[in-house]
C-alpha cells in the first residue's frame, strides 16, 4: 500500500511541475522572450504592443513561438532611444546551472526545446534544477511566490 501511495505522490509532483501556468502571458521583443507583466513594469520605454489572441493569427516572425500562444502572444517594440534589456540564450542558462546546453528548459510549465531561444533576465524570479519527465531540467518561474 505504501509503495502505491509513494508512486502516486511522485507522479503527482512530477505532473505538478510540468503544468502550464495559465496566468502567465508571454511577449516577444527583438526576438527574445519575456512576459507581459515584465514589459508592463517598463511602460515608459515601450513604443507599441500588438497582441495576437490565436496561434493562427501570428505573423511569420512569431510563428516559431506558437507553442507559447495558448493564452495569446504579444509583440513589444521599444522606443528607438531605449535600446534593449539584458537577455541570454537558454543554452547559456543551462550551462551556468551545470546542465547540457541542449537540455529542455521549463518556464512556468512551458517547455522550451531550442537552446538558442533568448529570454530576458528581467522576467526571471527563480531558477531551479529539477527532474521533469525523468530528465534534469532547468525550471524557471517568473512570478515571485
C-alpha positions as CSV (number, residue, x, y, z in Angstrom):
1,X,0.0,0.0,0.0
2,X,2.8,2.4,0.9
3,X,4.5,1.8,-2.5
4,X,1.3,2.7,-4.3
5,X,0.9,5.8,-2.2
6,X,4.5,6.9,-2.8
7,X,4.2,6.2,-6.5
8,X,1.1,8.4,-6.7
9,X,2.8,11.2,-4.8
10,X,5.9,11.1,-7.1
11,X,3.7,11.1,-10.2
12,X,1.6,14.0,-8.8
13,X,4.6,16.1,-8.0
14,X,6.1,15.4,-11.5
15,X,2.9,16.5,-13.2
16,X,2.6,19.5,-11.0
17,X,6.0,20.8,-12.1
18,X,5.1,20.4,-15.7
19,X,1.7,22.1,-15.6
20,X,1.5,25.3,-17.6
21,X,0.7,28.5,-15.6
22,X,-2.4,30.0,-17.3
23,X,-1.9,33.4,-15.7
24,X,1.5,34.0,-17.4
25,X,1.3,35.7,-20.8
26,X,4.4,35.8,-23.0
27,X,5.7,38.6,-25.1
28,X,8.4,38.8,-27.7
29,X,10.7,41.8,-28.3
30,X,13.7,41.8,-30.5
31,X,13.5,38.0,-31.0
32,X,13.7,37.4,-27.2
33,X,11.0,36.1,-24.9
34,X,9.7,38.0,-21.9
35,X,6.4,38.3,-20.1
36,X,3.6,40.9,-20.5
37,X,4.0,41.7,-16.8
38,X,7.7,42.3,-17.2
39,X,7.0,44.8,-20.0
40,X,4.1,46.4,-18.1
41,X,6.7,47.4,-15.5
42,X,8.7,49.2,-18.2
43,X,5.8,51.0,-19.9
44,X,7.8,54.3,-20.3
45,X,10.2,52.5,-22.7
46,X,7.5,50.7,-24.8
47,X,6.6,52.2,-28.1
48,X,3.9,49.7,-29.1
49,X,2.3,46.4,-28.2
50,X,0.5,44.1,-30.7
51,X,-1.5,41.3,-29.1
52,X,-2.3,38.2,-31.1
53,X,-5.1,36.2,-29.5
54,X,-4.8,33.0,-31.6
55,X,-1.9,30.9,-32.9
56,X,-3.4,31.1,-36.4
57,X,-3.1,34.9,-36.4
58,X,0.6,35.1,-35.6
59,X,2.8,36.9,-38.2
60,X,5.6,34.9,-39.8
61,X,8.3,36.3,-37.5
62,X,6.4,35.0,-34.4
63,X,5.4,31.5,-35.8
64,X,8.4,29.9,-34.1
65,X,6.9,30.9,-30.8
66,X,3.4,29.4,-31.4
67,X,3.9,27.0,-28.5
68,X,3.7,30.0,-26.2
69,X,0.5,31.4,-27.7
70,X,-2.1,29.4,-25.9
71,X,-3.2,32.5,-23.9
72,X,-2.3,34.9,-26.7
73,X,1.1,36.3,-27.5
74,X,2.2,39.9,-27.5
75,X,4.8,41.6,-29.7
76,X,6.5,44.5,-28.0
77,X,8.6,47.3,-29.6
78,X,10.7,49.6,-27.6
79,X,11.2,53.3,-28.3
80,X,14.1,54.0,-30.6
81,X,16.2,55.7,-28.0
82,X,15.9,52.9,-25.4
83,X,17.9,50.0,-26.8
84,X,17.0,46.7,-25.2
85,X,17.1,44.8,-21.9
86,X,19.6,42.1,-20.9
87,X,18.9,38.7,-22.4
88,X,20.7,35.4,-22.7
89,X,20.1,32.1,-24.6
90,X,18.6,29.1,-22.7
91,X,21.7,27.1,-23.6
92,X,23.8,29.5,-21.6
93,X,21.4,29.4,-18.7
94,X,21.7,25.6,-18.8
95,X,25.5,25.7,-18.9
96,X,25.5,28.1,-15.8
97,X,23.4,25.5,-14.0
98,X,25.6,22.5,-14.9
99,X,23.2,21.1,-17.4
100,X,23.8,20.2,-21.1
101,X,23.3,23.2,-23.3
102,X,20.6,21.4,-25.3
103,X,18.5,20.3,-22.3
104,X,14.9,21.5,-22.3
105,X,14.0,24.4,-20.1
106,X,10.6,24.8,-18.5
107,X,9.3,28.4,-17.9
108,X,6.1,28.4,-16.0
109,X,5.4,24.9,-17.3
110,X,6.0,25.7,-20.9
111,X,8.8,23.6,-22.4
112,X,11.4,25.4,-24.4
113,X,13.4,22.9,-26.5
114,X,15.6,25.3,-28.6
115,X,18.8,26.2,-26.7
116,X,19.2,29.2,-28.9
117,X,16.0,30.8,-27.7
118,X,16.8,34.1,-25.9
119,X,15.0,35.2,-22.8
120,X,15.1,38.5,-20.9
121,X,16.8,38.3,-17.5
122,X,14.2,40.7,-16.0
123,X,11.5,38.0,-16.3
124,X,13.2,35.5,-14.0
125,X,12.0,35.3,-10.4
126,X,13.6,32.0,-9.6
127,X,15.6,29.1,-11.2
128,X,15.9,25.5,-10.0
129,X,17.3,22.3,-11.5
130,X,14.6,19.7,-11.1
131,X,13.8,16.3,-12.6
132,X,10.9,16.6,-15.1
133,X,9.8,13.6,-17.1
134,X,12.8,11.7,-15.8
135,X,15.4,14.3,-17.0
136,X,17.2,17.0,-15.1
137,X,15.9,20.3,-16.5
138,X,16.1,24.0,-15.6
139,X,12.8,25.2,-14.2
140,X,12.2,29.0,-14.3
141,X,9.5,30.8,-12.5
142,X,8.5,34.4,-13.5
143,X,6.3,35.2,-10.6
144,X,7.6,35.6,-7.0
145,X,5.6,33.3,-4.7
